[in-house]
Amino acid sequence: ARFSAHRVRPASPNGTGVVILPDARGLHAFYCTLARLFAEAGVEAIAIDYFGRSAGLTEGRAEDFDFMIHVRQGKFADVSTDTSAAIKQLRALGTVQRVFTVGFCYGGAMSWRQSADQDGLAGAIGFYGVPDRTRDKIAEMKAPLLLLQAGADGATPEAESAKFHQELTEAGVDYRAHTYEGAPHSFFDRTFDQWKDACSDSWKRIFAFMRIAPVAA
């Protein structure tokens, strides 16, 4: 299978790589920008598209892209296969010693799943992922997780997040979690202008999790 991706290389690599797993829109322009922001911090970055098998290749999914048709056709196993291909691309560069995944909404859960599916992954970061899309993999998780959650997320109530945390703890999964009280689902991508403080704090937590120095604003 072939799929589209957007790769950005840093001027001064710091040995870290990241595979960006978008929300259900696929390779939307926001995630291409996000790859550049990671590269500015010294991270080799690849943002991938989920829909090469059903929607073909693209330079970036437009706002009017009917993504749900393709989400319904997709398989979690294919996301893991495509993530593995992106990880191989990063490792082939010769500058990457540690690889992370970071995902959003649909991609948040897909990122956490990579803790189980990818050998040698340094960590899996997820924003507002849905726990039900991850539970079947909890017992197999190996890489540490970072859970960045929205307190006003209608898709995942706080009680559901608390249950997920308990399940991870009982399984012995290494994880960190932080909830941004009052923040809506997609606060980091679709409404970041209104949630600048939460977004800034999220970057700090991501860099701390990756063990890299943040870049001065």
C-alpha positions as CSV (number, residue, x, y, z in Angstrom):
1,A,0.0,0.0,0.0
2,R,1.1,3.6,-0.6
3,F,0.1,6.6,1.5
4,S,1.0,10.2,1.7
5,A,3.1,11.8,4.4
6,H,4.7,15.1,5.2
7,R,8.3,15.0,6.5
8,V,10.2,18.0,7.9
9,R,13.9,17.7,8.8
10,P,15.5,19.9,11.5
11,A,18.6,22.0,10.8
12,S,20.1,20.6,14.0
13,P,18.8,17.1,14.8
14,N,18.8,16.1,18.4
15,G,18.4,12.4,18.0
16,T,14.7,12.4,18.4
17,G,12.0,11.4,15.8
18,V,8.2,11.7,15.9
19,V,5.4,10.1,13.8
20,I,2.4,12.4,13.9
21,L,-1.0,10.6,13.8
22,P,-3.6,13.2,12.8
23,D,-7.3,13.4,13.8
24,A,-9.9,11.7,11.6
25,R,-9.3,14.3,8.8
26,G,-6.1,12.6,7.9
27,L,-3.2,14.6,6.5
28,H,-4.8,18.0,7.1
29,A,-2.6,21.1,6.7
30,F,-2.5,21.7,10.5
31,Y,-0.4,18.5,10.9
32,C,2.0,19.6,8.2
33,T,2.5,22.8,10.2
34,L,2.9,20.7,13.4
35,A,5.7,18.6,11.7
36,R,7.5,21.9,11.0
37,L,7.2,23.0,14.7
38,F,8.7,19.7,15.9
39,A,11.5,20.2,13.4
40,E,12.2,23.6,14.8
41,A,12.8,21.9,18.1
42,G,15.3,19.6,16.5
43,V,13.0,16.6,16.0
44,E,12.8,14.6,12.8
45,A,9.1,14.6,12.0
46,I,6.7,12.7,9.7
47,A,2.9,13.3,9.6
48,I,1.1,10.5,7.9
49,D,-2.2,10.2,6.1
50,Y,-4.6,7.3,6.9
51,F,-6.5,7.1,3.7
52,G,-4.1,6.0,0.9
53,R,-5.9,2.7,0.5
54,S,-9.4,4.2,0.0
55,A,-8.9,7.9,-1.0
56,G,-5.5,7.9,-2.8
57,L,-2.5,10.1,-2.3
58,T,-2.7,13.8,-1.4
59,E,-0.6,16.8,-0.7
60,G,-2.9,17.7,2.2
61,R,-6.6,17.0,3.0
62,A,-8.9,20.0,2.4
63,E,-11.5,21.2,4.9
64,D,-14.3,19.8,2.8
65,F,-12.8,16.3,2.6
66,D,-15.5,13.7,3.5
67,F,-13.2,11.8,5.9
68,M,-15.8,9.7,7.8
69,I,-16.4,7.6,4.7
70,H,-12.8,6.6,4.8
71,V,-12.5,6.3,8.6
72,R,-15.3,3.7,8.4
73,Q,-13.3,1.7,5.8
74,G,-10.0,1.9,7.8
75,K,-8.5,-0.7,10.1
76,F,-6.5,-0.1,13.3
77,A,-4.0,-2.7,12.0
78,D,-3.4,-0.6,8.9
79,V,-2.6,2.4,11.0
80,S,0.0,0.4,12.9
81,T,1.5,-0.9,9.6
82,D,1.7,2.6,8.2
83,T,3.2,3.9,11.4
84,S,5.8,1.2,11.3
85,A,6.7,2.3,7.7
86,A,7.1,5.9,8.9
87,I,9.3,4.8,11.8
88,K,11.5,3.0,9.4
89,Q,11.8,6.1,7.3
90,L,12.9,8.1,10.4
91,R,15.4,5.5,11.5
92,A,16.9,5.3,8.0
93,L,17.9,8.9,8.2
94,G,20.8,8.0,10.5
95,T,20.1,10.8,13.0
96,V,17.4,9.3,15.1
97,Q,18.0,7.3,18.2
98,R,14.6,7.5,19.8
99,V,11.2,7.6,18.1
100,F,7.8,8.7,19.6
101,T,4.3,8.9,18.3
102,V,1.9,11.7,18.9
103,G,-1.7,11.7,17.9
104,F,-4.9,13.7,18.2
105,C,-8.5,12.5,18.7
106,Y,-8.7,9.4,16.5
107,G,-4.9,9.6,16.2
108,G,-4.6,10.0,20.0
109,A,-6.0,6.5,20.6
110,M,-4.0,5.2,17.6
111,S,-0.8,6.7,19.1
112,W,-1.4,4.9,22.4
113,R,-2.0,1.6,20.5
114,Q,1.6,1.9,19.1
115,S,2.9,1.4,22.6
116,A,1.9,-2.3,22.0
117,D,2.4,-2.5,18.3
118,Q,5.8,-1.0,17.7
119,D,9.0,-2.5,19.0
120,G,11.5,-0.1,20.5
121,L,9.2,2.9,20.6
122,A,10.4,5.5,23.1
123,G,6.9,6.7,24.0
124,A,3.3,7.3,22.8
125,I,1.6,10.7,23.2
126,G,-2.1,11.2,22.7
127,F,-4.4,14.1,22.9
128,Y,-8.1,13.4,23.8
129,G,-8.0,9.8,22.5
130,V,-11.0,7.5,23.1
131,P,-10.1,4.8,25.6
132,D,-12.4,2.2,23.9
133,R,-10.2,2.3,20.9
134,T,-7.2,1.3,23.0
135,R,-8.4,-1.2,25.7
136,D,-7.7,-4.3,23.7
137,K,-4.0,-3.4,23.7
138,I,-3.4,-2.4,27.3
139,A,-2.0,-5.8,28.3
140,E,0.6,-5.6,25.5
141,M,1.8,-2.0,26.1
142,K,5.5,-1.6,26.4
143,A,6.4,2.1,25.7
144,P,5.4,4.9,28.2
145,L,2.3,6.9,27.5
146,L,1.5,10.6,27.8
147,L,-2.2,11.3,28.0
148,L,-3.2,15.0,27.4
149,Q,-6.9,15.3,28.0
150,A,-9.6,17.9,27.7
151,G,-11.7,18.5,30.8
152,A,-14.8,19.4,28.7
153,D,-14.4,16.6,26.2
154,G,-17.9,15.3,25.3
155,A,-16.4,12.2,23.6
156,T,-14.5,11.1,26.8
157,P,-16.1,12.2,30.1
158,E,-13.8,12.5,33.1
159,A,-15.2,9.3,34.6
160,E,-14.2,7.4,31.5
161,S,-10.7,8.9,31.7
162,A,-10.4,8.0,35.3
163,K,-11.5,4.4,34.5
164,F,-8.8,4.3,31.8
165,H,-6.1,5.5,34.2
166,Q,-7.1,2.8,36.7
167,E,-6.9,0.1,33.9
168,L,-3.4,1.3,32.9
169,T,-2.3,1.3,36.5
170,E,-3.6,-2.2,37.2
171,A,-1.8,-3.4,34.0
172,G,1.5,-1.8,35.2
173,V,1.7,0.5,32.2
174,D,4.1,3.5,32.6
175,Y,2.0,6.6,31.9
176,R,1.6,10.2,32.7
177,A,-1.7,12.1,32.4
178,H,-2.8,15.7,32.6
179,T,-6.3,17.1,32.1
180,Y,-6.9,20.7,31.0
181,E,-10.0,21.7,33.0
182,G,-12.6,23.4,30.9
183,A,-10.8,22.8,27.6
184,P,-12.9,21.4,24.8
185,H,-12.1,18.4,22.5
186,S,-9.5,19.5,19.9
187,F,-8.3,22.5,21.9
188,F,-4.7,21.9,20.6
189,D,-5.6,21.9,16.9
190,R,-8.9,23.4,16.0
191,T,-9.3,26.0,18.8
192,F,-5.7,26.6,19.7
193,D,-6.2,30.4,19.4
194,Q,-8.6,30.3,22.3
195,W,-6.5,27.9,24.4
196,K,-3.0,29.3,24.1
197,D,-2.0,28.6,27.7
198,A,-3.1,25.0,27.5
199,C,-1.3,24.6,24.2
200,S,1.8,26.1,25.6
201,D,1.7,23.8,28.6
202,S,1.1,20.8,26.4
203,W,4.3,21.6,24.4
204,K,6.2,21.8,27.7
205,R,4.9,18.4,28.8
206,I,5.7,16.9,25.4
207,F,9.2,18.1,25.4
208,A,9.7,16.9,29.0
209,F,8.3,13.5,28.0
210,M,10.7,13.4,25.1
211,R,13.5,14.6,27.3
212,I,14.5,17.4,25.0
213,A,15.0,21.1,25.7
214,P,12.1,23.4,24.6
215,V,12.8,26.0,22.0
216,A,12.6,29.6,23.0
217,A,9.5,31.4,21.6
